[in-house]
Amino acid sequence: MTLSIRPATRADIGLIADLIRALADYEKLLDEVRFDEAVLADKLFGVRPYAEVVIGEIDGVARGFALFFHNFSTFEGKPGIYLEDLFVQPEARGSGLGKALLAHLAALAVERDCARLEWSVLDWNEPSIGFYKALGARFMDEWTVMRVDGAALAQLGAGAAMSAEKV
């Protein structure tokens, strides 16, 4: 068995979309997937890419992916890599592909002089939590993820425009 990791290209957009949907199904969040493949392709491979994707293959067949982007640590004064999505198809789990994808990202983080590699995991996902802990990952219990989206995001953004007018 041969494991390989390669950068995704625009030609992989259908594969990436399928893997995102499979991940969402596994996470019981398929009803939240709303992307348009053409827009996704532009955001990943257009003039200003917002994220990167690597494809994990077993014997030349795509079996997983990782989608990631850079964040920044002001305390470290360095960038980091934030892993948005990691997914290995169920039939390929236990092959070492998940570890290979994470090891690839860790190597990229070191190569790019990043301070850390971070990601979130659903609290019910015990298999993944155990896997991550075995690799040396640790919980950031003192931090809570916050999000503004949808109508609240639009409303907050509109507030910025009104604040700018008052200046």
Secondary structure, 3 states (H helix, E strand, C coil): CCEEEEECCHHHHHHHHHHHHHHHHHCCCHHHCCCCHHHHHHHHHCCCCCCEEEEEEECCEEEEEEEEEEEEECCCCEEEEEEEEEEECHHHCCCCHHHHHHHHHHHHHHHCCCCCEEECCCCCCHHHHHHHHHCCCCCCCCCCCCCCCHHHHHHHHHHHHHHHHHC
